[in-house]
Amino acid sequence: MNVTVVAVGPQPSTLVCPSCRATVQTRVDRKATTKTHIIALVLCLFLCWPCVCVPYCMDSCRNADHYCPNCNSYIGTYQS
Ligand SMILES: [Zn+2]
């Protein structure tokens, strides 16, 4: 395994891409996690079902994958 995983935050960050060595502002792709689905399920069961979409809209409930906009390589993931 020769994968460089960079510690990144939840927001797009400026760093040197490990693949193309360019200084880039990362492109962030947020993904729903297991935690997101669990919160949605709990809301569905105990609260009001219209709230189910809320965790999917909250950045804190989702992981953020960072990609290089220059070479499109994966840089790292922020785990919420
Ligand atoms: Zn790159």
PDB file of the backbone (N, CA, C, O) and the ligand in Angstrom, with CONECT records:
HET     ZN  A 101       1
ATOM      1  N   MET A   1       0.850  -1.196   0.000  1.00  0.00           N
ATOM      2  CA  MET A   1       0.000   0.000   0.000  1.00  0.00           C
ATOM      3  C   MET A   1       0.885   1.246   0.000  1.00  0.00           C
ATOM      4  O   MET A   1       1.714   1.412   0.894  1.00  0.00           O
ATOM      5  N   ASN A   2       0.725   2.087  -0.952  1.00  0.00           N
ATOM      6  CA  ASN A   2       1.489   3.320  -1.031  1.00  0.00           C
ATOM      7  C   ASN A   2       0.516   4.485  -1.171  1.00  0.00           C
ATOM      8  O   ASN A   2       0.632   5.309  -2.077  1.00  0.00           O
ATOM      9  N   VAL A   3      -0.441   4.532  -0.257  1.00  0.00           N
ATOM     10  CA  VAL A   3      -1.459   5.573  -0.316  1.00  0.00           C
ATOM     11  C   VAL A   3      -1.194   6.594   0.780  1.00  0.00           C
ATOM     12  O   VAL A   3      -1.115   6.249   1.959  1.00  0.00           O
ATOM     13  N   THR A   4      -1.060   7.816   0.390  1.00  0.00           N
ATOM     14  CA  THR A   4      -0.865   8.889   1.351  1.00  0.00           C
ATOM     15  C   THR A   4      -2.220   9.456   1.716  1.00  0.00           C
ATOM     16  O   THR A   4      -2.917  10.016   0.870  1.00  0.00           O
ATOM     17  N   VAL A   5      -2.594   9.309   2.984  1.00  0.00           N
ATOM     18  CA  VAL A   5      -3.854   9.879   3.428  1.00  0.00           C
ATOM     19  C   VAL A   5      -3.548  11.088   4.295  1.00  0.00           C
ATOM     20  O   VAL A   5      -2.851  10.992   5.305  1.00  0.00           O
ATOM     21  N   VAL A   6      -4.077  12.212   3.883  1.00  0.00           N
ATOM     22  CA  VAL A   6      -3.801  13.479   4.543  1.00  0.00           C
ATOM     23  C   VAL A   6      -4.915  13.768   5.534  1.00  0.00           C
ATOM     24  O   VAL A   6      -6.091  13.546   5.245  1.00  0.00           O
ATOM     25  N   ALA A   7      -4.535  14.265   6.708  1.00  0.00           N
ATOM     26  CA  ALA A   7      -5.540  14.676   7.687  1.00  0.00           C
ATOM     27  C   ALA A   7      -6.247  15.932   7.178  1.00  0.00           C
ATOM     28  O   ALA A   7      -5.609  16.956   6.936  1.00  0.00           O
ATOM     29  N   VAL A   8      -7.538  15.846   7.022  1.00  0.00           N
ATOM     30  CA  VAL A   8      -8.301  16.961   6.487  1.00  0.00           C
ATOM     31  C   VAL A   8      -9.484  17.260   7.393  1.00  0.00           C
ATOM     32  O   VAL A   8      -9.894  16.428   8.202  1.00  0.00           O
ATOM     33  N   GLY A   9     -10.015  18.442   7.247  1.00  0.00           N
ATOM     34  CA  GLY A   9     -11.163  18.858   8.034  1.00  0.00           C
ATOM     35  C   GLY A   9     -12.441  18.719   7.237  1.00  0.00           C
ATOM     36  O   GLY A   9     -12.432  18.187   6.127  1.00  0.00           O
ATOM     37  N   PRO A  10     -13.540  19.195   7.797  1.00  0.00           N
ATOM     38  CA  PRO A  10     -14.834  19.062   7.120  1.00  0.00           C
ATOM     39  C   PRO A  10     -15.000  20.037   5.953  1.00  0.00           C
ATOM     40  O   PRO A  10     -15.876  19.848   5.109  1.00  0.00           O
ATOM     41  N   GLN A  11     -14.167  21.072   5.903  1.00  0.00           N
ATOM     42  CA  GLN A  11     -14.284  22.067   4.846  1.00  0.00           C
ATOM     43  C   GLN A  11     -13.181  21.867   3.806  1.00  0.00           C
ATOM     44  O   GLN A  11     -12.143  21.272   4.099  1.00  0.00           O
ATOM     45  N   PRO A  12     -13.415  22.373   2.579  1.00  0.00           N
ATOM     46  CA  PRO A  12     -12.344  22.322   1.572  1.00  0.00           C
ATOM     47  C   PRO A  12     -11.088  22.996   2.111  1.00  0.00           C
ATOM     48  O   PRO A  12     -11.162  24.079   2.693  1.00  0.00           O
ATOM     49  N   SER A  13      -9.941  22.359   1.920  1.00  0.00           N
ATOM     50  CA  SER A  13      -8.719  22.925   2.468  1.00  0.00           C
ATOM     51  C   SER A  13      -7.655  23.045   1.379  1.00  0.00           C
ATOM     52  O   SER A  13      -7.652  22.304   0.396  1.00  0.00           O
ATOM     53  N   THR A  14      -6.761  23.996   1.587  1.00  0.00           N
ATOM     54  CA  THR A  14      -5.673  24.201   0.645  1.00  0.00           C
ATOM     55  C   THR A  14      -4.465  23.395   1.102  1.00  0.00           C
ATOM     56  O   THR A  14      -3.985  23.567   2.222  1.00  0.00           O
ATOM     57  N   LEU A  15      -3.977  22.521   0.237  1.00  0.00           N
ATOM     58  CA  LEU A  15      -2.831  21.696   0.576  1.00  0.00           C
ATOM     59  C   LEU A  15      -2.107  21.294  -0.701  1.00  0.00           C
ATOM     60  O   LEU A  15      -2.556  21.576  -1.812  1.00  0.00           O
ATOM     61  N   VAL A  16      -0.978  20.631  -0.509  1.00  0.00           N
ATOM     62  CA  VAL A  16      -0.220  20.134  -1.648  1.00  0.00           C
ATOM     63  C   VAL A  16      -0.701  18.718  -1.951  1.00  0.00           C
ATOM     64  O   VAL A  16      -0.609  17.824  -1.110  1.00  0.00           O
ATOM     65  N   CYS A  17      -1.206  18.533  -3.143  1.00  0.00           N
ATOM     66  CA  CYS A  17      -1.712  17.224  -3.534  1.00  0.00           C
ATOM     67  C   CYS A  17      -0.578  16.209  -3.553  1.00  0.00           C
ATOM     68  O   CYS A  17       0.453  16.450  -4.181  1.00  0.00           O
ATOM     69  N   PRO A  18      -0.754  15.049  -2.858  1.00  0.00           N
ATOM     70  CA  PRO A  18       0.313  14.038  -2.833  1.00  0.00           C
ATOM     71  C   PRO A  18       0.538  13.379  -4.189  1.00  0.00           C
ATOM     72  O   PRO A  18       1.585  12.771  -4.413  1.00  0.00           O
ATOM     73  N   SER A  19      -0.419  13.489  -5.085  1.00  0.00           N
ATOM     74  CA  SER A  19      -0.290  12.842  -6.388  1.00  0.00           C
ATOM     75  C   SER A  19       0.379  13.725  -7.428  1.00  0.00           C
ATOM     76  O   SER A  19       1.331  13.309  -8.089  1.00  0.00           O
ATOM     77  N   CYS A  20      -0.127  14.959  -7.572  1.00  0.00           N
ATOM     78  CA  CYS A  20       0.390  15.814  -8.643  1.00  0.00           C
ATOM     79  C   CYS A  20       1.262  16.941  -8.112  1.00  0.00           C
ATOM     80  O   CYS A  20       1.778  17.747  -8.887  1.00  0.00           O
ATOM     81  N   ARG A  21       1.430  17.003  -6.795  1.00  0.00           N
ATOM     82  CA  ARG A  21       2.318  17.981  -6.166  1.00  0.00           C
ATOM     83  C   ARG A  21       1.901  19.422  -6.388  1.00  0.00           C
ATOM     84  O   ARG A  21       2.700  20.335  -6.181  1.00  0.00           O
ATOM     85  N   ALA A  22       0.685  19.639  -6.800  1.00  0.00           N
ATOM     86  CA  ALA A  22       0.203  20.998  -6.992  1.00  0.00           C
ATOM     87  C   ALA A  22      -0.473  21.472  -5.712  1.00  0.00           C
ATOM     88  O   ALA A  22      -1.056  20.674  -4.979  1.00  0.00           O
ATOM     89  N   THR A  23      -0.392  22.762  -5.449  1.00  0.00           N
ATOM     90  CA  THR A  23      -1.117  23.330  -4.321  1.00  0.00           C
ATOM     91  C   THR A  23      -2.547  23.579  -4.772  1.00  0.00           C
ATOM     92  O   THR A  23      -2.799  24.383  -5.670  1.00  0.00           O
ATOM     93  N   VAL A  24      -3.468  22.887  -4.144  1.00  0.00           N
ATOM     94  CA  VAL A  24      -4.851  22.933  -4.609  1.00  0.00           C
ATOM     95  C   VAL A  24      -5.806  23.192  -3.444  1.00  0.00           C
ATOM     96  O   VAL A  24      -5.468  22.975  -2.280  1.00  0.00           O
ATOM     97  N   GLN A  25      -6.984  23.652  -3.782  1.00  0.00           N
ATOM     98  CA  GLN A  25      -8.094  23.707  -2.840  1.00  0.00           C
ATOM     99  C   GLN A  25      -8.902  22.452  -3.084  1.00  0.00           C
ATOM    100  O   GLN A  25      -9.433  22.250  -4.176  1.00  0.00           O
ATOM    101  N   THR A  26      -8.996  21.604  -2.066  1.00  0.00           N
ATOM    102  CA  THR A  26      -9.618  20.299  -2.282  1.00  0.00           C
ATOM    103  C   THR A  26     -11.095  20.421  -2.610  1.00  0.00           C
ATOM    104  O   THR A  26     -11.777  21.350  -2.176  1.00  0.00           O
ATOM    105  N   ARG A  27     -11.562  19.471  -3.377  1.00  0.00           N
ATOM    106  CA  ARG A  27     -12.985  19.344  -3.678  1.00  0.00           C
ATOM    107  C   ARG A  27     -13.559  18.360  -2.665  1.00  0.00           C
ATOM    108  O   ARG A  27     -13.046  17.251  -2.513  1.00  0.00           O
ATOM    109  N   VAL A  28     -14.625  18.767  -1.971  1.00  0.00           N
ATOM    110  CA  VAL A  28     -15.186  17.942  -0.899  1.00  0.00           C
ATOM    111  C   VAL A  28     -16.454  17.258  -1.393  1.00  0.00           C
ATOM    112  O   VAL A  28     -17.353  17.884  -1.956  1.00  0.00           O
ATOM    113  N   ASP A  29     -16.490  15.963  -1.162  1.00  0.00           N
ATOM    114  CA  ASP A  29     -17.662  15.171  -1.517  1.00  0.00           C
ATOM    115  C   ASP A  29     -18.186  14.557  -0.224  1.00  0.00           C
ATOM    116  O   ASP A  29     -17.554  13.669   0.349  1.00  0.00           O
ATOM    117  N   ARG A  30     -19.340  15.032   0.230  1.00  0.00           N
ATOM    118  CA  ARG A  30     -19.855  14.548   1.509  1.00  0.00           C
ATOM    119  C   ARG A  30     -20.705  13.305   1.316  1.00  0.00           C
ATOM    120  O   ARG A  30     -21.493  13.205   0.376  1.00  0.00           O
ATOM    121  N   LYS A  31     -20.524  12.367   2.225  1.00  0.00           N
ATOM    122  CA  LYS A  31     -21.251  11.108   2.127  1.00  0.00           C
ATOM    123  C   LYS A  31     -22.009  10.844   3.417  1.00  0.00           C
ATOM    124  O   LYS A  31     -21.539  11.174   4.506  1.00  0.00           O
ATOM    125  N   ALA A  32     -23.156  10.261   3.287  1.00  0.00           N
ATOM    126  CA  ALA A  32     -23.883   9.818   4.469  1.00  0.00           C
ATOM    127  C   ALA A  32     -23.160   8.618   5.055  1.00  0.00           C
ATOM    128  O   ALA A  32     -22.667   7.757   4.326  1.00  0.00           O
ATOM    129  N   THR A  33     -23.103   8.570   6.370  1.00  0.00           N
ATOM    130  CA  THR A  33     -22.442   7.458   7.042  1.00  0.00           C
ATOM    131  C   THR A  33     -23.473   6.589   7.743  1.00  0.00           C
ATOM    132  O   THR A  33     -24.667   6.888   7.725  1.00  0.00           O
ATOM    133  N   THR A  34     -23.009   5.527   8.353  1.00  0.00           N
ATOM    134  CA  THR A  34     -23.892   4.667   9.144  1.00  0.00           C
ATOM    135  C   THR A  34     -24.575   5.484  10.227  1.00  0.00           C
ATOM    136  O   THR A  34     -25.757   5.300  10.516  1.00  0.00           O
ATOM    137  N   LYS A  35     -23.795   6.403  10.828  1.00  0.00           N
ATOM    138  CA  LYS A  35     -24.341   7.268  11.875  1.00  0.00           C
ATOM    139  C   LYS A  35     -25.511   8.088  11.348  1.00  0.00           C
ATOM    140  O   LYS A  35     -26.515   8.266  12.037  1.00  0.00           O
ATOM    141  N   THR A  36     -25.375   8.586  10.122  1.00  0.00           N
ATOM    142  CA  THR A  36     -26.450   9.368   9.510  1.00  0.00           C
ATOM    143  C   THR A  36     -27.732   8.544   9.424  1.00  0.00           C
ATOM    144  O   THR A  36     -28.820   9.022   9.744  1.00  0.00           O
ATOM    145  N   HIS A  37     -27.576   7.284   8.982  1.00  0.00           N
ATOM    146  CA  HIS A  37     -28.744   6.420   8.829  1.00  0.00           C
ATOM    147  C   HIS A  37     -29.365   6.090  10.195  1.00  0.00           C
ATOM    148  O   HIS A  37     -30.587   6.011  10.325  1.00  0.00           O
ATOM    149  N   ILE A  38     -28.513   5.899  11.208  1.00  0.00           N
ATOM    150  CA  ILE A  38     -29.027   5.575  12.547  1.00  0.00           C
ATOM    151  C   ILE A  38     -29.825   6.758  13.101  1.00  0.00           C
ATOM    152  O   ILE A  38     -30.915   6.576  13.644  1.00  0.00           O
ATOM    153  N   ILE A  39     -29.277   7.972  12.962  1.00  0.00           N
ATOM    154  CA  ILE A  39     -29.997   9.154  13.444  1.00  0.00           C
ATOM    155  C   ILE A  39     -31.328   9.294  12.701  1.00  0.00           C
ATOM    156  O   ILE A  39     -32.349   9.616  13.308  1.00  0.00           O
ATOM    157  N   ALA A  40     -31.315   9.055  11.414  1.00  0.00           N
ATOM    158  CA  ALA A  40     -32.537   9.139  10.620  1.00  0.00           C
ATOM    159  C   ALA A  40     -33.563   8.111  11.091  1.00  0.00           C
ATOM    160  O   ALA A  40     -34.758   8.396  11.166  1.00  0.00           O
ATOM    161  N   LEU A  41     -33.076   6.914  11.406  1.00  0.00           N
ATOM    162  CA  LEU A  41     -33.961   5.847  11.865  1.00  0.00           C
ATOM    163  C   LEU A  41     -34.577   6.198  13.214  1.00  0.00           C
ATOM    164  O   LEU A  41     -35.771   5.995  13.435  1.00  0.00           O
ATOM    165  N   VAL A  42     -33.738   6.734  14.126  1.00  0.00           N
ATOM    166  CA  VAL A  42     -34.214   7.127  15.454  1.00  0.00           C
ATOM    167  C   VAL A  42     -35.268   8.237  15.319  1.00  0.00           C
ATOM    168  O   VAL A  42     -36.305   8.198  15.981  1.00  0.00           O
ATOM    169  N   LEU A  43     -34.996   9.208  14.469  1.00  0.00           N
ATOM    170  CA  LEU A  43     -35.959  10.285  14.250  1.00  0.00           C
ATOM    171  C   LEU A  43     -37.267   9.721  13.723  1.00  0.00           C
ATOM    172  O   LEU A  43     -38.352  10.157  14.109  1.00  0.00           O
ATOM    173  N   CYS A  44     -37.147   8.755  12.845  1.00  0.00           N
ATOM    174  CA  CYS A  44     -38.312   8.130  12.222  1.00  0.00           C
ATOM    175  C   CYS A  44     -39.162   7.408  13.260  1.00  0.00           C
ATOM    176  O   CYS A  44     -40.390   7.477  13.224  1.00  0.00           O
ATOM    177  N   LEU A  45     -38.494   6.710  14.193  1.00  0.00           N
ATOM    178  CA  LEU A  45     -39.194   5.887  15.172  1.00  0.00           C
ATOM    179  C   LEU A  45     -39.793   6.706  16.310  1.00  0.00           C
ATOM    180  O   LEU A  45     -40.923   6.460  16.731  1.00  0.00           O
ATOM    181  N   PHE A  46     -39.031   7.680  16.804  1.00  0.00           N
ATOM    182  CA  PHE A  46     -39.423   8.335  18.046  1.00  0.00           C
ATOM    183  C   PHE A  46     -39.903   9.764  17.876  1.00  0.00           C
ATOM    184  O   PHE A  46     -40.605  10.280  18.747  1.00  0.00           O
ATOM    185  N   LEU A  47     -39.554  10.403  16.806  1.00  0.00           N
ATOM    186  CA  LEU A  47     -39.956  11.791  16.646  1.00  0.00           C
ATOM    187  C   LEU A  47     -40.889  11.912  15.443  1.00  0.00           C
ATOM    188  O   LEU A  47     -41.834  11.139  15.286  1.00  0.00           O
ATOM    189  N   CYS A  48     -40.614  12.851  14.643  1.00  0.00           N
ATOM    190  CA  CYS A  48     -41.514  13.053  13.525  1.00  0.00           C
ATOM    191  C   CYS A  48     -40.812  12.686  12.214  1.00  0.00           C
ATOM    192  O   CYS A  48     -39.665  13.063  11.973  1.00  0.00           O
ATOM    193  N   TRP A  49     -41.514  11.963  11.403  1.00  0.00           N
ATOM    194  CA  TRP A  49     -40.875  11.473  10.185  1.00  0.00           C
ATOM    195  C   TRP A  49     -40.442  12.570   9.213  1.00  0.00           C
ATOM    196  O   TRP A  49     -39.520  12.335   8.431  1.00  0.00           O
ATOM    197  N   PRO A  50     -41.070  13.778   9.220  1.00  0.00           N
ATOM    198  CA  PRO A  50     -40.520  14.796   8.297  1.00  0.00           C
ATOM    199  C   PRO A  50     -39.091  15.207   8.649  1.00  0.00           C
ATOM    200  O   PRO A  50     -38.398  15.812   7.831  1.00  0.00           O
ATOM    201  N   CYS A  51     -38.645  14.875   9.882  1.00  0.00           N
ATOM    202  CA  CYS A  51     -37.284  15.239  10.309  1.00  0.00           C
ATOM    203  C   CYS A  51     -36.234  14.262   9.783  1.00  0.00           C
ATOM    204  O   CYS A  51     -35.035  14.482   9.955  1.00  0.00           O
ATOM    205  N   VAL A  52     -36.681  13.195   9.150  1.00  0.00           N
ATOM    206  CA  VAL A  52     -35.750  12.147   8.741  1.00  0.00           C
ATOM    207  C   VAL A  52     -34.669  12.668   7.797  1.00  0.00           C
ATOM    208  O   VAL A  52     -33.539  12.179   7.803  1.00  0.00           O
ATOM    209  N   CYS A  53     -35.024  13.660   6.990  1.00  0.00           N
ATOM    210  CA  CYS A  53     -34.043  14.161   6.026  1.00  0.00           C
ATOM    211  C   CYS A  53     -33.008  15.069   6.677  1.00  0.00           C
ATOM    212  O   CYS A  53     -31.977  15.369   6.076  1.00  0.00           O
ATOM    213  N   VAL A  54     -33.283  15.512   7.917  1.00  0.00           N
ATOM    214  CA  VAL A  54     -32.394  16.479   8.572  1.00  0.00           C
ATOM    215  C   VAL A  54     -30.950  15.991   8.685  1.00  0.00           C
ATOM    216  O   VAL A  54     -30.033  16.712   8.292  1.00  0.00           O
ATOM    217  N   PRO A  55     -30.720  14.759   9.223  1.00  0.00           N
ATOM    218  CA  PRO A  55     -29.308  14.333   9.345  1.00  0.00           C
ATOM    219  C   PRO A  55     -28.585  14.256   8.009  1.00  0.00           C
ATOM    220  O   PRO A  55     -27.361  14.385   7.960  1.00  0.00           O
ATOM    221  N   TYR A  56     -29.329  14.045   6.919  1.00  0.00           N
ATOM    222  CA  TYR A  56     -28.687  13.972   5.613  1.00  0.00           C
ATOM    223  C   TYR A  56     -28.265  15.353   5.119  1.00  0.00           C
ATOM    224  O   TYR A  56     -27.465  15.475   4.192  1.00  0.00           O
ATOM    225  N   CYS A  57     -28.820  16.400   5.757  1.00  0.00           N
ATOM    226  CA  CYS A  57     -28.481  17.762   5.369  1.00  0.00           C
ATOM    227  C   CYS A  57     -27.428  18.369   6.289  1.00  0.00           C
ATOM    228  O   CYS A  57     -26.895  19.440   6.001  1.00  0.00           O
ATOM    229  N   MET A  58     -27.127  17.689   7.395  1.00  0.00           N
ATOM    230  CA  MET A  58     -26.177  18.229   8.357  1.00  0.00           C
ATOM    231  C   MET A  58     -24.773  17.726   8.052  1.00  0.00           C
ATOM    232  O   MET A  58     -24.535  16.521   7.970  1.00  0.00           O
ATOM    233  N   ASP A  59     -23.851  18.664   7.887  1.00  0.00           N
ATOM    234  CA  ASP A  59     -22.478  18.301   7.570  1.00  0.00           C
ATOM    235  C   ASP A  59     -21.854  17.472   8.675  1.00  0.00           C
ATOM    236  O   ASP A  59     -21.027  16.600   8.410  1.00  0.00           O
ATOM    237  N   SER A  60     -22.251  17.741   9.931  1.00  0.00           N
ATOM    238  CA  SER A  60     -21.628  17.061  11.060  1.00  0.00           C
ATOM    239  C   SER A  60     -21.994  15.586  11.101  1.00  0.00           C
ATOM    240  O   SER A  60     -21.355  14.808  11.810  1.00  0.00           O
ATOM    241  N   CYS A  61     -23.005  15.197  10.356  1.00  0.00           N
ATOM    242  CA  CYS A  61     -23.421  13.796  10.352  1.00  0.00           C
ATOM    243  C   CYS A  61     -22.859  13.046   9.150  1.00  0.00           C
ATOM    244  O   CYS A  61     -23.193  11.882   8.927  1.00  0.00           O
ATOM    245  N   ARG A  62     -22.027  13.698   8.394  1.00  0.00           N
ATOM    246  CA  ARG A  62     -21.540  13.040   7.186  1.00  0.00           C
ATOM    247  C   ARG A  62     -20.023  13.114   7.094  1.00  0.00           C
ATOM    248  O   ARG A  62     -19.402  14.059   7.580  1.00  0.00           O
ATOM    249  N   ASN A  63     -19.450  12.122   6.477  1.00  0.00           N
ATOM    250  CA  ASN A  63     -18.019  12.161   6.202  1.00  0.00           C
ATOM    251  C   ASN A  63     -17.764  13.098   5.029  1.00  0.00           C
ATOM    252  O   ASN A  63     -18.633  13.309   4.182  1.00  0.00           O
ATOM    253  N   ALA A  64     -16.567  13.650   4.996  1.00  0.00           N
ATOM    254  CA  ALA A  64     -16.198  14.513   3.880  1.00  0.00           C
ATOM    255  C   ALA A  64     -14.984  13.913   3.180  1.00  0.00           C
ATOM    256  O   ALA A  64     -13.889  13.871   3.742  1.00  0.00           O
ATOM    257  N   ASP A  65     -15.187  13.452   1.960  1.00  0.00           N
ATOM    258  CA  ASP A  65     -14.067  12.956   1.153  1.00  0.00           C
ATOM    259  C   ASP A  65     -13.447  14.104   0.395  1.00  0.00           C
ATOM    260  O   ASP A  65     -14.156  14.877  -0.251  1.00  0.00           O
ATOM    261  N   HIS A  66     -12.136  14.229   0.462  1.00  0.00           N
ATOM    262  CA  HIS A  66     -11.445  15.299  -0.250  1.00  0.00           C
ATOM    263  C   HIS A  66     -10.775  14.743  -1.501  1.00  0.00           C
ATOM    264  O   HIS A  66     -10.087  13.723  -1.460  1.00  0.00           O
ATOM    265  N   TYR A  67     -10.993  15.440  -2.613  1.00  0.00           N
ATOM    266  CA  TYR A  67     -10.369  15.047  -3.873  1.00  0.00           C
ATOM    267  C   TYR A  67      -9.604  16.223  -4.446  1.00  0.00           C
ATOM    268  O   TYR A  67      -9.942  17.380  -4.199  1.00  0.00           O
ATOM    269  N   CYS A  68      -8.571  15.917  -5.212  1.00  0.00           N
ATOM    270  CA  CYS A  68      -7.798  16.956  -5.881  1.00  0.00           C
ATOM    271  C   CYS A  68      -8.554  17.401  -7.136  1.00  0.00           C
ATOM    272  O   CYS A  68      -8.898  16.567  -7.974  1.00  0.00           O
ATOM    273  N   PRO A  69      -8.820  18.716  -7.277  1.00  0.00           N
ATOM    274  CA  PRO A  69      -9.528  19.190  -8.469  1.00  0.00           C
ATOM    275  C   PRO A  69      -8.625  19.179  -9.695  1.00  0.00           C
ATOM    276  O   PRO A  69      -9.098  19.289 -10.826  1.00  0.00           O
ATOM    277  N   ASN A  70      -7.322  19.045  -9.462  1.00  0.00           N
ATOM    278  CA  ASN A  70      -6.346  19.087 -10.549  1.00  0.00           C
ATOM    279  C   ASN A  70      -6.210  17.728 -11.225  1.00  0.00           C
ATOM    280  O   ASN A  70      -6.300  17.626 -12.448  1.00  0.00           O
ATOM    281  N   CYS A  71      -5.992  16.681 -10.423  1.00  0.00           N
ATOM    282  CA  CYS A  71      -5.785  15.348 -10.991  1.00  0.00           C
ATOM    283  C   CYS A  71      -6.868  14.370 -10.563  1.00  0.00           C
ATOM    284  O   CYS A  71      -6.820  13.196 -10.928  1.00  0.00           O
ATOM    285  N   ASN A  72      -7.847  14.842  -9.792  1.00  0.00           N
ATOM    286  CA  ASN A  72      -8.975  14.022  -9.365  1.00  0.00           C
ATOM    287  C   ASN A  72      -8.595  12.852  -8.481  1.00  0.00           C
ATOM    288  O   ASN A  72      -9.367  11.900  -8.364  1.00  0.00           O
ATOM    289  N   SER A  73      -7.442  12.893  -7.864  1.00  0.00           N
ATOM    290  CA  SER A  73      -7.076  11.785  -6.996  1.00  0.00           C
ATOM    291  C   SER A  73      -7.657  12.001  -5.596  1.00  0.00           C
ATOM    292  O   SER A  73      -7.889  13.126  -5.153  1.00  0.00           O
ATOM    293  N   TYR A  74      -7.878  10.882  -4.929  1.00  0.00           N
ATOM    294  CA  TYR A  74      -8.412  10.918  -3.566  1.00  0.00           C
ATOM    295  C   TYR A  74      -7.322  11.370  -2.621  1.00  0.00           C
ATOM    296  O   TYR A  74      -6.200  10.867  -2.682  1.00  0.00           O
ATOM    297  N   ILE A  75      -7.635  12.313  -1.747  1.00  0.00           N
ATOM    298  CA  ILE A  75      -6.629  12.860  -0.836  1.00  0.00           C
ATOM    299  C   ILE A  75      -6.853  12.365   0.595  1.00  0.00           C
ATOM    300  O   ILE A  75      -5.905  11.914   1.239  1.00  0.00           O
ATOM    301  N   GLY A  76      -8.057  12.438   1.094  1.00  0.00           N
ATOM    302  CA  GLY A  76      -8.311  11.975   2.454  1.00  0.00           C
ATOM    303  C   GLY A  76      -9.768  12.164   2.821  1.00  0.00           C
ATOM    304  O   GLY A  76     -10.538  12.790   2.093  1.00  0.00           O
ATOM    305  N   THR A  77     -10.128  11.609   3.972  1.00  0.00           N
ATOM    306  CA  THR A  77     -11.510  11.691   4.439  1.00  0.00           C
ATOM    307  C   THR A  77     -11.559  12.291   5.826  1.00  0.00           C
ATOM    308  O   THR A  77     -10.791  11.910   6.709  1.00  0.00           O
ATOM    309  N   TYR A  78     -12.465  13.231   6.009  1.00  0.00           N
ATOM    310  CA  TYR A  78     -12.754  13.720   7.352  1.00  0.00           C
ATOM    311  C   TYR A  78     -13.895  12.893   7.909  1.00  0.00           C
ATOM    312  O   TYR A  78     -14.991  12.878   7.349  1.00  0.00           O
ATOM    313  N   GLN A  79     -13.636  12.195   9.026  1.00  0.00           N
ATOM    314  CA  GLN A  79     -14.672  11.378   9.652  1.00  0.00           C
ATOM    315  C   GLN A  79     -15.393  12.185  10.699  1.00  0.00           C
ATOM    316  O   GLN A  79     -14.775  12.647  11.657  1.00  0.00           O
ATOM    317  N   SER A  80     -16.669  12.362  10.541  1.00  0.00           N
ATOM    318  CA  SER A  80     -17.428  13.134  11.514  1.00  0.00           C
ATOM    319  C   SER A  80     -17.713  12.308  12.746  1.00  0.00           C
ATOM    320  O   SER A  80     -18.346  12.795  13.682  1.00  0.00           O
TER     321      SER A  80
HETATM  322 ZN    ZN A 101      -3.566  16.319  -7.661  1.00  0.00          ZN2+
END
